[in-house]
Amino acid sequence: MRILIVNTSERVGGAAIAANRLMTALINNGIKAKMLVRDKQTNNTNVVQLKRSWKTIWDFLWERFVIWAANRFSKKELFAVDIANTGTDITSLPEFTQADIIHLNWINQGMLSMKDIQKIIRSGKPIVWTMHDMWPITGICHHAEQCEKYYTSCHSCPHLQNSGKKDLSYKVYQQKKRIYKDANITFVGCSRWIANRARKSGLAERKEVIDIPNPLNVNLFKSHNKQEARKYCHLPKDKKLLLFGSAKITNKQKGINYLIEACNLIAQSDQKWSKKLGVVVLGQNGDQFASLFPFPCYVLNYVRTEKDLVNIYNAVDIYITPSLMENLPNTIMEAMACGVPCVGFNIGGIPEMIDHLHNGYVAIYKSAEDLANGIKWILSDDYKNLSDMACQKVASTYSENQIAKQYINLYNKITNDNA
């Protein structure tokens, strides 16, 4: 069986990392899998890059311009939506023609247009579409938040300045509806949360929707000696360290302001915390926030390899995820696999990953006070037991072999149904 995994990027972004890990997991389980990307970051021969040209840049810029114009030339929601008006026809590529199943992932920002998706559907090849966000089952947004218009038909989009009954969201929703109508698509949610949202969408009507989480290499992401990891990362050995990480720390949706507020509440509650705690901030522009924490802050700007990432997780005591929108964060999975209990808001797939008061703490949504409660609870509880439970959760739920087998079962079912 040959599987072609399609994603905009090979390694940049959570969806890319998850798709790449799935490709590896499938290959390790005897499946001939390749990944087709627009942006390639490694020399992996199983990853095929689309030919680069001026058109690639033009496609990206043209889509952004149309969205920019629809927002009355405001940049505020420029990357909150995608309209897939540009892309590349992949149906003539040998990797496509040789594949038994086309496995779409995150294909936005000029990778595939709606017309390109229609050509894939018309090829007759079965399609699996893993939803790393809500875009496949909404008009144009990646996260619908509290909006429920996508249940029937998007319109008057809250992400658009020029919104109305027949705005961009309406037009793209109707286009998707026409294209999806007789399509052989199976939608896969990375979390039960997003799969349940997909089942409510008119775009997934009469389509199979299942949930299969992202895979993780638990032989790489595992618990190591904490003191050795701290030495490797040049972090203090005498602190309880909290980790916050994001590719875009300045993105308000990642919630660093809630963590800052929570840390201030902890410092105010008892002076002992000021001497015991430190905060590790992983990501670009972390220096902008260092002075806002009441505890010493250690900024790590970037990670070169996954080995470095494993050492960072092993060097800290808690991973904090105050994100306001999440599906199934790779970071929580990675941290827990390294024996690091996590604290996150009750949003998206986070409550599926963190078992409240068992291997971590699920805080009340947008409550800095409860975020602080979670941090103090983990530091005051039986940490060794929490750490062991976190490792066990990942090993039993997200290991590469288990996830690969779930996808292989799905592929076999789809191909047998079409035989």
Contacts in CASP RR format, 6 or more apart in sequence:
PFRMAT RR
TARGET T0000
AUTHOR 0000-0000-0000
METHOD contacts of the structure
MODEL  1
MRILIVNTSERVGGAAIAANRLMTALINNGIKAKMLVRDKQTNNTNVVQL
KRSWKTIWDFLWERFVIWAANRFSKKELFAVDIANTGTDITSLPEFTQAD
IIHLNWINQGMLSMKDIQKIIRSGKPIVWTMHDMWPITGICHHAEQCEKY
YTSCHSCPHLQNSGKKDLSYKVYQQKKRIYKDANITFVGCSRWIANRARK
SGLAERKEVIDIPNPLNVNLFKSHNKQEARKYCHLPKDKKLLLFGSAKIT
NKQKGINYLIEACNLIAQSDQKWSKKLGVVVLGQNGDQFASLFPFPCYVL
NYVRTEKDLVNIYNAVDIYITPSLMENLPNTIMEAMACGVPCVGFNIGGI
PEMIDHLHNGYVAIYKSAEDLANGIKWILSDDYKNLSDMACQKVASTYSE
NQIAKQYINLYNKITNDNA
1 31 0 8 1.000
1 32 0 8 1.000
1 100 0 8 1.000
1 101 0 8 1.000
1 408 0 8 1.000
1 411 0 8 1.000
1 412 0 8 1.000
1 415 0 8 1.000
2 32 0 8 1.000
2 33 0 8 1.000
2 34 0 8 1.000
2 98 0 8 1.000
2 99 0 8 1.000
2 100 0 8 1.000
2 101 0 8 1.000
3 26 0 8 1.000
3 31 0 8 1.000
3 32 0 8 1.000
3 33 0 8 1.000
3 34 0 8 1.000
3 99 0 8 1.000
3 100 0 8 1.000
3 101 0 8 1.000
3 103 0 8 1.000
3 411 0 8 1.000
4 33 0 8 1.000
4 34 0 8 1.000
4 35 0 8 1.000
4 36 0 8 1.000
4 95 0 8 1.000
4 96 0 8 1.000
4 98 0 8 1.000
4 99 0 8 1.000
4 101 0 8 1.000
4 102 0 8 1.000
4 103 0 8 1.000
5 19 0 8 1.000
5 22 0 8 1.000
5 23 0 8 1.000
5 33 0 8 1.000
5 34 0 8 1.000
5 35 0 8 1.000
5 36 0 8 1.000
5 103 0 8 1.000
5 105 0 8 1.000
6 35 0 8 1.000
6 36 0 8 1.000
6 37 0 8 1.000
6 90 0 8 1.000
6 102 0 8 1.000
6 103 0 8 1.000
6 104 0 8 1.000
6 105 0 8 1.000
6 107 0 8 1.000
6 111 0 8 1.000
6 112 0 8 1.000
7 15 0 8 1.000
7 16 0 8 1.000
7 19 0 8 1.000
7 20 0 8 1.000
7 35 0 8 1.000
7 36 0 8 1.000
7 37 0 8 1.000
7 105 0 8 1.000
7 106 0 8 1.000
7 107 0 8 1.000
7 111 0 8 1.000
8 16 0 8 1.000
8 37 0 8 1.000
8 38 0 8 1.000
8 39 0 8 1.000
8 106 0 8 1.000
8 107 0 8 1.000
8 108 0 8 1.000
8 109 0 8 1.000
8 110 0 8 1.000
8 111 0 8 1.000
9 16 0 8 1.000
9 37 0 8 1.000
9 38 0 8 1.000
9 39 0 8 1.000
9 41 0 8 1.000
9 106 0 8 1.000
10 16 0 8 1.000
10 20 0 8 1.000
10 35 0 8 1.000
10 37 0 8 1.000
10 39 0 8 1.000
10 40 0 8 1.000
10 41 0 8 1.000
10 42 0 8 1.000
10 44 0 8 1.000
10 47 0 8 1.000
10 49 0 8 1.000
11 17 0 8 1.000
11 20 0 8 1.000
11 41 0 8 1.000
11 42 0 8 1.000
12 39 0 8 1.000
12 41 0 8 1.000
13 247 0 8 1.000
14 132 0 8 1.000
14 330 0 8 1.000
15 105 0 8 1.000
15 106 0 8 1.000
15 132 0 8 1.000
15 133 0 8 1.000
16 37 0 8 1.000
16 105 0 8 1.000
16 106 0 8 1.000
17 330 0 8 1.000
18 105 0 8 1.000
18 130 0 8 1.000
18 132 0 8 1.000
18 190 0 8 1.000
18 214 0 8 1.000
18 215 0 8 1.000
18 330 0 8 1.000
19 35 0 8 1.000
19 105 0 8 1.000
19 106 0 8 1.000
19 130 0 8 1.000
20 35 0 8 1.000
20 47 0 8 1.000
21 214 0 8 1.000
21 215 0 8 1.000
21 216 0 8 1.000
21 217 0 8 1.000
21 400 0 8 1.000
22 33 0 8 1.000
22 130 0 8 1.000
22 214 0 8 1.000
22 215 0 8 1.000
22 403 0 8 1.000
22 404 0 8 1.000
22 407 0 8 1.000
23 33 0 8 1.000
23 34 0 8 1.000
23 35 0 8 1.000
23 46 0 8 1.000
23 47 0 8 1.000
24 217 0 8 1.000
24 400 0 8 1.000
25 215 0 8 1.000
25 400 0 8 1.000
25 401 0 8 1.000
25 403 0 8 1.000
25 404 0 8 1.000
26 33 0 8 1.000
26 404 0 8 1.000
26 407 0 8 1.000
26 408 0 8 1.000
27 33 0 8 1.000
27 46 0 8 1.000
28 400 0 8 1.000
28 401 0 8 1.000
28 404 0 8 1.000
29 401 0 8 1.000
29 404 0 8 1.000
29 405 0 8 1.000
29 408 0 8 1.000
31 404 0 8 1.000
31 408 0 8 1.000
31 411 0 8 1.000
33 46 0 8 1.000
34 46 0 8 1.000
34 47 0 8 1.000
34 48 0 8 1.000
34 95 0 8 1.000
34 99 0 8 1.000
35 44 0 8 1.000
35 46 0 8 1.000
35 47 0 8 1.000
35 48 0 8 1.000
36 47 0 8 1.000
36 48 0 8 1.000
36 49 0 8 1.000
36 50 0 8 1.000
36 90 0 8 1.000
36 93 0 8 1.000
36 95 0 8 1.000
36 96 0 8 1.000
37 47 0 8 1.000
37 48 0 8 1.000
37 49 0 8 1.000
37 50 0 8 1.000
37 111 0 8 1.000
38 49 0 8 1.000
38 50 0 8 1.000
38 56 0 8 1.000
38 88 0 8 1.000
38 110 0 8 1.000
38 111 0 8 1.000
39 49 0 8 1.000
40 47 0 8 1.000
40 49 0 8 1.000
48 93 0 8 1.000
48 95 0 8 1.000
50 56 0 8 1.000
50 88 0 8 1.000
50 90 0 8 1.000
56 88 0 8 1.000
56 110 0 8 1.000
58 86 0 8 1.000
59 86 0 8 1.000
59 87 0 8 1.000
59 88 0 8 1.000
59 110 0 8 1.000
60 86 0 8 1.000
60 109 0 8 1.000
60 110 0 8 1.000
62 85 0 8 1.000
62 86 0 8 1.000
63 82 0 8 1.000
63 83 0 8 1.000
63 84 0 8 1.000
63 85 0 8 1.000
63 86 0 8 1.000
63 109 0 8 1.000
63 110 0 8 1.000
64 78 0 8 1.000
66 83 0 8 1.000
66 85 0 8 1.000
66 168 0 8 1.000
67 77 0 8 1.000
67 78 0 8 1.000
67 81 0 8 1.000
67 82 0 8 1.000
67 83 0 8 1.000
67 168 0 8 1.000
68 74 0 8 1.000
68 75 0 8 1.000
68 78 0 8 1.000
70 160 0 8 1.000
70 161 0 8 1.000
70 162 0 8 1.000
70 167 0 8 1.000
70 168 0 8 1.000
71 77 0 8 1.000
71 78 0 8 1.000
71 159 0 8 1.000
71 160 0 8 1.000
71 161 0 8 1.000
71 162 0 8 1.000
72 161 0 8 1.000
72 162 0 8 1.000
74 161 0 8 1.000
77 159 0 8 1.000
77 160 0 8 1.000
80 141 0 8 1.000
80 142 0 8 1.000
80 143 0 8 1.000
80 159 0 8 1.000
81 140 0 8 1.000
81 141 0 8 1.000
81 142 0 8 1.000
81 157 0 8 1.000
81 159 0 8 1.000
81 160 0 8 1.000
81 168 0 8 1.000
81 169 0 8 1.000
82 108 0 8 1.000
82 109 0 8 1.000
82 135 0 8 1.000
82 140 0 8 1.000
82 142 0 8 1.000
83 140 0 8 1.000
83 168 0 8 1.000
83 172 0 8 1.000
84 107 0 8 1.000
84 108 0 8 1.000
84 110 0 8 1.000
84 112 0 8 1.000
84 113 0 8 1.000
84 114 0 8 1.000
84 117 0 8 1.000
84 172 0 8 1.000
85 113 0 8 1.000
85 114 0 8 1.000
86 110 0 8 1.000
86 113 0 8 1.000
87 110 0 8 1.000
87 111 0 8 1.000
87 112 0 8 1.000
87 113 0 8 1.000
87 116 0 8 1.000
88 110 0 8 1.000
88 111 0 8 1.000
88 112 0 8 1.000
88 116 0 8 1.000
89 115 0 8 1.000
89 116 0 8 1.000
89 119 0 8 1.000
90 96 0 8 1.000
90 112 0 8 1.000
90 116 0 8 1.000
90 120 0 8 1.000
91 97 0 8 1.000
91 116 0 8 1.000
91 119 0 8 1.000
91 120 0 8 1.000
91 123 0 8 1.000
96 102 0 8 1.000
96 120 0 8 1.000
96 123 0 8 1.000
96 125 0 8 1.000
99 125 0 8 1.000
100 125 0 8 1.000
100 126 0 8 1.000
100 411 0 8 1.000
100 415 0 8 1.000
101 125 0 8 1.000
101 126 0 8 1.000
101 127 0 8 1.000
101 128 0 8 1.000
101 411 0 8 1.000
101 414 0 8 1.000
101 415 0 8 1.000
102 120 0 8 1.000
102 123 0 8 1.000
102 125 0 8 1.000
102 126 0 8 1.000
102 127 0 8 1.000
102 128 0 8 1.000
103 127 0 8 1.000
103 128 0 8 1.000
103 129 0 8 1.000
103 130 0 8 1.000
104 112 0 8 1.000
104 117 0 8 1.000
104 120 0 8 1.000
104 127 0 8 1.000
104 128 0 8 1.000
104 129 0 8 1.000
104 130 0 8 1.000
104 136 0 8 1.000
105 129 0 8 1.000
105 130 0 8 1.000
105 132 0 8 1.000
106 132 0 8 1.000
106 133 0 8 1.000
107 117 0 8 1.000
108 135 0 8 1.000
108 142 0 8 1.000
112 120 0 8 1.000
114 172 0 8 1.000
114 175 0 8 1.000
114 176 0 8 1.000
114 179 0 8 1.000
117 179 0 8 1.000
118 179 0 8 1.000
120 127 0 8 1.000
121 127 0 8 1.000
121 179 0 8 1.000
121 180 0 8 1.000
121 183 0 8 1.000
121 184 0 8 1.000
121 185 0 8 1.000
124 184 0 8 1.000
125 184 0 8 1.000
126 184 0 8 1.000
126 186 0 8 1.000
126 414 0 8 1.000
126 415 0 8 1.000
126 418 0 8 1.000
127 183 0 8 1.000
127 184 0 8 1.000
127 185 0 8 1.000
127 186 0 8 1.000
128 185 0 8 1.000
128 186 0 8 1.000
128 188 0 8 1.000
128 407 0 8 1.000
128 410 0 8 1.000
128 411 0 8 1.000
128 414 0 8 1.000
129 136 0 8 1.000
129 185 0 8 1.000
129 186 0 8 1.000
129 187 0 8 1.000
129 188 0 8 1.000
130 188 0 8 1.000
130 189 0 8 1.000
130 190 0 8 1.000
130 212 0 8 1.000
131 137 0 8 1.000
131 187 0 8 1.000
131 188 0 8 1.000
131 189 0 8 1.000
131 190 0 8 1.000
131 194 0 8 1.000
131 195 0 8 1.000
131 198 0 8 1.000
131 327 0 8 1.000
132 190 0 8 1.000
132 327 0 8 1.000
133 142 0 8 1.000
133 143 0 8 1.000
133 194 0 8 1.000
133 327 0 8 1.000
134 141 0 8 1.000
134 142 0 8 1.000
134 143 0 8 1.000
134 144 0 8 1.000
134 150 0 8 1.000
134 194 0 8 1.000
134 197 0 8 1.000
134 198 0 8 1.000
135 141 0 8 1.000
135 142 0 8 1.000
136 187 0 8 1.000
136 198 0 8 1.000
136 203 0 8 1.000
137 150 0 8 1.000
137 187 0 8 1.000
137 197 0 8 1.000
137 198 0 8 1.000
137 201 0 8 1.000
137 202 0 8 1.000
137 203 0 8 1.000
137 204 0 8 1.000
138 144 0 8 1.000
138 150 0 8 1.000
138 154 0 8 1.000
138 169 0 8 1.000
138 173 0 8 1.000
138 201 0 8 1.000
138 203 0 8 1.000
139 150 0 8 1.000
139 154 0 8 1.000
139 157 0 8 1.000
139 169 0 8 1.000
139 170 0 8 1.000
139 172 0 8 1.000
139 173 0 8 1.000
139 176 0 8 1.000
139 203 0 8 1.000
140 154 0 8 1.000
140 157 0 8 1.000
140 159 0 8 1.000
140 168 0 8 1.000
140 169 0 8 1.000
140 172 0 8 1.000
140 173 0 8 1.000
141 147 0 8 1.000
141 154 0 8 1.000
141 157 0 8 1.000
141 159 0 8 1.000
141 169 0 8 1.000
143 325 0 8 1.000
144 150 0 8 1.000
144 197 0 8 1.000
145 325 0 8 1.000
147 158 0 8 1.000
148 200 0 8 1.000
149 155 0 8 1.000
149 156 0 8 1.000
149 157 0 8 1.000
149 169 0 8 1.000
150 173 0 8 1.000
150 200 0 8 1.000
150 201 0 8 1.000
150 202 0 8 1.000
150 203 0 8 1.000
151 200 0 8 1.000
151 201 0 8 1.000
151 202 0 8 1.000
152 202 0 8 1.000
153 170 0 8 1.000
153 173 0 8 1.000
153 174 0 8 1.000
153 177 0 8 1.000
153 202 0 8 1.000
154 169 0 8 1.000
154 170 0 8 1.000
154 172 0 8 1.000
154 173 0 8 1.000
155 163 0 8 1.000
155 164 0 8 1.000
155 165 0 8 1.000
155 166 0 8 1.000
155 167 0 8 1.000
155 169 0 8 1.000
155 170 0 8 1.000
155 173 0 8 1.000
156 163 0 8 1.000
156 164 0 8 1.000
156 165 0 8 1.000
156 167 0 8 1.000
156 169 0 8 1.000
157 163 0 8 1.000
157 164 0 8 1.000
157 167 0 8 1.000
157 168 0 8 1.000
157 169 0 8 1.000
157 170 0 8 1.000
159 169 0 8 1.000
160 167 0 8 1.000
160 168 0 8 1.000
160 169 0 8 1.000
162 168 0 8 1.000
163 169 0 8 1.000
164 170 0 8 1.000
173 203 0 8 1.000
176 203 0 8 1.000
177 202 0 8 1.000
177 203 0 8 1.000
180 203 0 8 1.000
180 204 0 8 1.000
180 207 0 8 1.000
183 207 0 8 1.000
184 414 0 8 1.000
184 418 0 8 1.000
185 207 0 8 1.000
186 207 0 8 1.000
186 208 0 8 1.000
186 209 0 8 1.000
186 210 0 8 1.000
186 410 0 8 1.000
186 414 0 8 1.000
187 195 0 8 1.000
187 198 0 8 1.000
187 204 0 8 1.000
187 207 0 8 1.000
187 208 0 8 1.000
187 209 0 8 1.000
187 210 0 8 1.000
188 195 0 8 1.000
188 209 0 8 1.000
188 210 0 8 1.000
188 211 0 8 1.000
188 212 0 8 1.000
188 410 0 8 1.000
189 195 0 8 1.000
189 198 0 8 1.000
189 209 0 8 1.000
189 210 0 8 1.000
189 211 0 8 1.000
189 212 0 8 1.000
189 327 0 8 1.000
190 211 0 8 1.000
190 212 0 8 1.000
190 213 0 8 1.000
190 214 0 8 1.000
190 327 0 8 1.000
190 328 0 8 1.000
191 211 0 8 1.000
191 213 0 8 1.000
191 327 0 8 1.000
191 328 0 8 1.000
191 348 0 8 1.000
191 349 0 8 1.000
191 352 0 8 1.000
192 211 0 8 1.000
192 349 0 8 1.000
192 352 0 8 1.000
193 327 0 8 1.000
193 348 0 8 1.000
193 349 0 8 1.000
193 352 0 8 1.000
194 211 0 8 1.000
194 327 0 8 1.000
194 328 0 8 1.000
194 348 0 8 1.000
194 349 0 8 1.000
195 209 0 8 1.000
195 210 0 8 1.000
195 211 0 8 1.000
198 204 0 8 1.000
198 209 0 8 1.000
199 209 0 8 1.000
210 410 0 8 1.000
212 403 0 8 1.000
212 406 0 8 1.000
212 407 0 8 1.000
212 410 0 8 1.000
213 328 0 8 1.000
213 397 0 8 1.000
213 398 0 8 1.000
213 403 0 8 1.000
214 328 0 8 1.000
214 330 0 8 1.000
214 333 0 8 1.000
214 398 0 8 1.000
214 403 0 8 1.000
215 398 0 8 1.000
215 399 0 8 1.000
215 400 0 8 1.000
215 402 0 8 1.000
215 403 0 8 1.000
215 404 0 8 1.000
216 330 0 8 1.000
216 333 0 8 1.000
216 334 0 8 1.000
216 337 0 8 1.000
216 394 0 8 1.000
216 398 0 8 1.000
216 399 0 8 1.000
216 400 0 8 1.000
217 400 0 8 1.000
218 337 0 8 1.000
218 394 0 8 1.000
218 395 0 8 1.000
218 398 0 8 1.000
218 399 0 8 1.000
218 400 0 8 1.000
220 306 0 8 1.000
220 307 0 8 1.000
220 310 0 8 1.000
221 306 0 8 1.000
221 310 0 8 1.000
221 313 0 8 1.000
221 333 0 8 1.000
221 334 0 8 1.000
221 337 0 8 1.000
221 338 0 8 1.000
221 394 0 8 1.000
222 310 0 8 1.000
222 337 0 8 1.000
222 338 0 8 1.000
222 391 0 8 1.000
223 314 0 8 1.000
223 338 0 8 1.000
223 339 0 8 1.000
223 387 0 8 1.000
223 391 0 8 1.000
224 310 0 8 1.000
224 311 0 8 1.000
224 314 0 8 1.000
224 338 0 8 1.000
225 314 0 8 1.000
226 314 0 8 1.000
226 315 0 8 1.000
227 237 0 8 1.000
229 311 0 8 1.000
229 312 0 8 1.000
229 314 0 8 1.000
229 315 0 8 1.000
230 236 0 8 1.000
230 237 0 8 1.000
230 241 0 8 1.000
230 315 0 8 1.000
231 237 0 8 1.000
232 311 0 8 1.000
232 315 0 8 1.000
233 300 0 8 1.000
233 311 0 8 1.000
233 312 0 8 1.000
233 315 0 8 1.000
235 241 0 8 1.000
235 280 0 8 1.000
235 298 0 8 1.000
235 315 0 8 1.000
235 316 0 8 1.000
236 278 0 8 1.000
236 296 0 8 1.000
236 298 0 8 1.000
239 276 0 8 1.000
239 277 0 8 1.000
239 278 0 8 1.000
239 296 0 8 1.000
240 276 0 8 1.000
240 277 0 8 1.000
240 278 0 8 1.000
240 317 0 8 1.000
240 318 0 8 1.000
240 379 0 8 1.000
241 277 0 8 1.000
241 278 0 8 1.000
241 279 0 8 1.000
241 280 0 8 1.000
241 298 0 8 1.000
241 315 0 8 1.000
241 316 0 8 1.000
241 317 0 8 1.000
241 318 0 8 1.000
242 259 0 8 1.000
242 263 0 8 1.000
242 277 0 8 1.000
242 278 0 8 1.000
242 279 0 8 1.000
242 280 0 8 1.000
242 316 0 8 1.000
242 317 0 8 1.000
242 318 0 8 1.000
242 319 0 8 1.000
242 320 0 8 1.000
242 375 0 8 1.000
243 279 0 8 1.000
243 280 0 8 1.000
243 282 0 8 1.000
243 312 0 8 1.000
243 313 0 8 1.000
243 316 0 8 1.000
243 318 0 8 1.000
243 319 0 8 1.000
243 320 0 8 1.000
243 335 0 8 1.000
243 340 0 8 1.000
244 256 0 8 1.000
244 259 0 8 1.000
244 279 0 8 1.000
244 280 0 8 1.000
244 281 0 8 1.000
244 282 0 8 1.000
244 319 0 8 1.000
244 320 0 8 1.000
244 322 0 8 1.000
245 254 0 8 1.000
245 281 0 8 1.000
245 282 0 8 1.000
245 283 0 8 1.000
245 331 0 8 1.000
246 254 0 8 1.000
246 256 0 8 1.000
246 282 0 8 1.000
246 283 0 8 1.000
247 283 0 8 1.000
247 284 0 8 1.000
248 254 0 8 1.000
248 284 0 8 1.000
248 285 0 8 1.000
249 256 0 8 1.000
249 281 0 8 1.000
249 283 0 8 1.000
249 284 0 8 1.000
249 285 0 8 1.000
249 286 0 8 1.000
249 288 0 8 1.000
249 289 0 8 1.000
250 285 0 8 1.000
250 288 0 8 1.000
252 324 0 8 1.000
253 323 0 8 1.000
253 324 0 8 1.000
253 325 0 8 1.000
254 322 0 8 1.000
254 323 0 8 1.000
254 324 0 8 1.000
255 322 0 8 1.000
255 323 0 8 1.000
255 324 0 8 1.000
256 281 0 8 1.000
256 289 0 8 1.000
256 322 0 8 1.000
258 322 0 8 1.000
258 345 0 8 1.000
258 366 0 8 1.000
258 368 0 8 1.000
258 371 0 8 1.000
259 279 0 8 1.000
259 320 0 8 1.000
259 322 0 8 1.000
259 368 0 8 1.000
259 371 0 8 1.000
260 289 0 8 1.000
260 292 0 8 1.000
260 293 0 8 1.000
261 368 0 8 1.000
261 371 0 8 1.000
262 320 0 8 1.000
262 322 0 8 1.000
262 368 0 8 1.000
262 369 0 8 1.000
262 371 0 8 1.000
262 372 0 8 1.000
262 375 0 8 1.000
263 277 0 8 1.000
263 279 0 8 1.000
263 293 0 8 1.000
263 294 0 8 1.000
263 295 0 8 1.000
263 372 0 8 1.000
264 294 0 8 1.000
265 368 0 8 1.000
265 369 0 8 1.000
265 372 0 8 1.000
266 273 0 8 1.000
266 277 0 8 1.000
266 294 0 8 1.000
266 372 0 8 1.000
266 375 0 8 1.000
266 376 0 8 1.000
267 273 0 8 1.000
267 274 0 8 1.000
267 294 0 8 1.000
267 295 0 8 1.000
269 372 0 8 1.000
269 376 0 8 1.000
273 295 0 8 1.000
273 376 0 8 1.000
274 294 0 8 1.000
274 295 0 8 1.000
277 295 0 8 1.000
278 293 0 8 1.000
278 295 0 8 1.000
278 296 0 8 1.000
278 297 0 8 1.000
278 298 0 8 1.000
279 293 0 8 1.000
279 295 0 8 1.000
279 296 0 8 1.000
279 297 0 8 1.000
279 298 0 8 1.000
280 297 0 8 1.000
280 298 0 8 1.000
280 299 0 8 1.000
280 300 0 8 1.000
280 312 0 8 1.000
280 315 0 8 1.000
280 316 0 8 1.000
281 289 0 8 1.000
281 290 0 8 1.000
281 297 0 8 1.000
281 298 0 8 1.000
281 299 0 8 1.000
281 300 0 8 1.000
282 300 0 8 1.000
282 303 0 8 1.000
282 312 0 8 1.000
283 299 0 8 1.000
283 300 0 8 1.000
283 301 0 8 1.000
283 302 0 8 1.000
284 301 0 8 1.000
284 302 0 8 1.000
286 299 0 8 1.000
286 301 0 8 1.000
287 299 0 8 1.000
289 297 0 8 1.000
290 297 0 8 1.000
290 299 0 8 1.000
291 297 0 8 1.000
300 312 0 8 1.000
303 309 0 8 1.000
303 312 0 8 1.000
309 334 0 8 1.000
310 334 0 8 1.000
310 338 0 8 1.000
313 319 0 8 1.000
313 334 0 8 1.000
313 335 0 8 1.000
313 337 0 8 1.000
313 338 0 8 1.000
313 339 0 8 1.000
313 340 0 8 1.000
314 338 0 8 1.000
314 339 0 8 1.000
314 340 0 8 1.000
316 340 0 8 1.000
317 340 0 8 1.000
317 341 0 8 1.000
317 378 0 8 1.000
317 379 0 8 1.000
317 383 0 8 1.000
318 340 0 8 1.000
318 341 0 8 1.000
318 342 0 8 1.000
318 343 0 8 1.000
318 375 0 8 1.000
318 378 0 8 1.000
318 379 0 8 1.000
319 331 0 8 1.000
319 332 0 8 1.000
319 335 0 8 1.000
319 336 0 8 1.000
319 340 0 8 1.000
319 341 0 8 1.000
319 342 0 8 1.000
319 343 0 8 1.000
320 342 0 8 1.000
320 343 0 8 1.000
320 344 0 8 1.000
320 371 0 8 1.000
320 375 0 8 1.000
321 329 0 8 1.000
321 331 0 8 1.000
321 332 0 8 1.000
321 342 0 8 1.000
321 343 0 8 1.000
321 344 0 8 1.000
321 345 0 8 1.000
321 350 0 8 1.000
322 344 0 8 1.000
322 345 0 8 1.000
322 371 0 8 1.000
323 329 0 8 1.000
323 344 0 8 1.000
323 345 0 8 1.000
323 347 0 8 1.000
323 350 0 8 1.000
324 345 0 8 1.000
324 347 0 8 1.000
324 366 0 8 1.000
325 347 0 8 1.000
325 348 0 8 1.000
326 347 0 8 1.000
326 348 0 8 1.000
326 349 0 8 1.000
326 350 0 8 1.000
327 348 0 8 1.000
327 349 0 8 1.000
328 349 0 8 1.000
328 352 0 8 1.000
328 353 0 8 1.000
329 350 0 8 1.000
329 353 0 8 1.000
332 342 0 8 1.000
332 344 0 8 1.000
332 350 0 8 1.000
332 353 0 8 1.000
332 354 0 8 1.000
333 353 0 8 1.000
333 394 0 8 1.000
333 398 0 8 1.000
335 342 0 8 1.000
335 390 0 8 1.000
336 342 0 8 1.000
336 353 0 8 1.000
336 354 0 8 1.000
336 359 0 8 1.000
336 390 0 8 1.000
336 391 0 8 1.000
336 393 0 8 1.000
336 394 0 8 1.000
337 390 0 8 1.000
337 391 0 8 1.000
337 394 0 8 1.000
337 395 0 8 1.000
337 398 0 8 1.000
338 391 0 8 1.000
339 387 0 8 1.000
339 388 0 8 1.000
339 390 0 8 1.000
339 391 0 8 1.000
340 387 0 8 1.000
340 390 0 8 1.000
341 359 0 8 1.000
341 360 0 8 1.000
341 361 0 8 1.000
341 378 0 8 1.000
341 383 0 8 1.000
341 386 0 8 1.000
341 387 0 8 1.000
341 390 0 8 1.000
342 353 0 8 1.000
342 354 0 8 1.000
342 360 0 8 1.000
342 361 0 8 1.000
342 390 0 8 1.000
343 354 0 8 1.000
343 360 0 8 1.000
343 361 0 8 1.000
343 362 0 8 1.000
343 363 0 8 1.000
343 371 0 8 1.000
343 374 0 8 1.000
343 375 0 8 1.000
343 378 0 8 1.000
344 350 0 8 1.000
344 354 0 8 1.000
344 361 0 8 1.000
344 362 0 8 1.000
344 363 0 8 1.000
344 371 0 8 1.000
345 362 0 8 1.000
345 363 0 8 1.000
345 364 0 8 1.000
345 365 0 8 1.000
345 366 0 8 1.000
345 367 0 8 1.000
345 371 0 8 1.000
346 362 0 8 1.000
346 363 0 8 1.000
346 364 0 8 1.000
346 365 0 8 1.000
347 365 0 8 1.000
350 362 0 8 1.000
351 362 0 8 1.000
353 393 0 8 1.000
354 360 0 8 1.000
354 361 0 8 1.000
354 362 0 8 1.000
355 389 0 8 1.000
355 393 0 8 1.000
356 362 0 8 1.000
357 377 0 8 1.000
358 389 0 8 1.000
359 386 0 8 1.000
359 389 0 8 1.000
359 390 0 8 1.000
359 392 0 8 1.000
359 393 0 8 1.000
360 374 0 8 1.000
360 378 0 8 1.000
360 386 0 8 1.000
360 389 0 8 1.000
360 390 0 8 1.000
361 373 0 8 1.000
361 374 0 8 1.000
361 375 0 8 1.000
361 377 0 8 1.000
361 378 0 8 1.000
363 370 0 8 1.000
363 371 0 8 1.000
363 373 0 8 1.000
363 374 0 8 1.000
364 370 0 8 1.000
378 386 0 8 1.000
396 402 0 8 1.000
END
